[in-house]
Amino acid sequence: MSRERELVPKPRSRFLRVKCTSCGNEQIIFDRAASAVQCRICGDVLAEPRGGRAQVRGEIVSVLE
């Protein structure tokens, strides 16, 4: 066959390592969060749900795949 098909498609969602802008704590969050994600140390909001992908308020350090 000239076309290759993936037997198992790759997921569109990912996990992100996000750094809190207030205290510098790094935390792993889901990029399609259904509820607000708060920092474990200071309580600031790191991500807010937006119907699909979450709006990330912190600094994205890396993408985990």
Kinemage of the C-alpha trace (Angstrom):
@kinemage 1
@onewidth
@group {chain A} dominant
@subgroup {mainchain}
@vectorlist {calphas} color= white
{ca met a 1} P 0.000 0.000 0.000
{ca ser a 2} L 1.179 3.470 -0.744
{ca arg a 3} L -0.623 5.048 2.217
{ca glu a 4} L 0.250 4.165 5.770
{ca arg a 5} L -2.534 4.239 8.329
{ca glu a 6} L -2.143 4.342 12.041
{ca leu a 7} L -3.886 1.449 13.706
{ca val a 8} L -4.286 3.410 16.909
{ca pro a 9} L -4.628 7.172 16.426
{ca lys a 10} L -2.611 9.462 18.689
{ca pro a 11} L -4.616 11.397 21.280
{ca arg a 12} L -5.043 15.129 20.825
{ca ser a 13} L -4.831 15.843 24.539
{ca arg a 14} L -1.613 16.190 26.522
{ca phe a 15} L -0.275 16.769 29.984
{ca leu a 16} L 1.587 20.002 30.638
{ca arg a 17} L 4.182 20.931 33.250
{ca val a 18} L 3.138 24.441 34.297
{ca lys a 19} L 5.054 26.872 36.509
{ca cys a 20} L 3.054 29.156 38.809
{ca thr a 21} L 3.818 32.816 38.143
{ca ser a 22} L 3.350 33.765 41.811
{ca cys a 23} L 5.368 31.204 43.788
{ca gly a 24} L 7.353 29.296 41.126
{ca asn a 25} L 5.861 25.878 41.968
{ca glu a 26} L 5.799 23.430 39.034
{ca gln a 27} L 2.736 21.253 38.637
{ca ile a 28} L 1.500 18.789 36.002
{ca ile a 29} L -1.975 19.538 34.620
{ca phe a 30} L -4.220 18.181 31.855
{ca asp a 31} L -4.582 20.524 28.877
{ca arg a 32} L -8.328 19.862 28.596
{ca ala a 33} L -9.193 20.454 32.240
{ca ala a 34} L -12.942 20.465 32.993
{ca ser a 35} L -12.556 22.429 36.223
{ca ala a 36} L -10.277 25.205 37.421
{ca val a 37} L -6.808 24.008 38.437
{ca gln a 38} L -5.216 25.797 41.388
{ca cys a 39} L -1.610 25.865 42.550
{ca arg a 40} L -1.041 23.498 45.481
{ca ile a 41} L 1.211 25.990 47.276
{ca cys a 42} L -0.345 29.466 46.912
{ca gly a 43} L -3.821 28.710 45.507
{ca asp a 44} L -3.563 30.862 42.358
{ca val a 45} L -5.468 29.621 39.300
{ca leu a 46} L -3.149 27.828 36.834
{ca ala a 47} L -5.800 26.838 34.265
{ca glu a 48} L -9.451 27.635 33.592
{ca pro a 49} L -11.866 25.512 31.525
{ca arg a 50} L -12.980 27.000 28.213
{ca gly a 51} L -15.203 24.290 26.711
{ca gly a 52} L -12.346 22.436 25.029
{ca arg a 53} L -8.787 23.187 25.906
{ca ala a 54} L -8.172 24.919 29.183
{ca gln a 55} L -6.772 28.440 29.228
{ca val a 56} L -3.398 28.145 30.952
{ca arg a 57} L -2.564 31.096 33.218
{ca gly a 58} L 0.880 29.860 34.296
{ca glu a 59} L 4.060 29.417 32.277
{ca ile a 60} L 4.214 26.155 30.283
{ca val a 61} L 7.588 24.597 31.070
{ca ser a 62} L 7.257 21.401 29.014
{ca val a 63} L 4.781 19.149 27.232
{ca leu a 64} L 4.672 15.539 28.397
{ca glu a 65} L 3.948 12.984 25.701
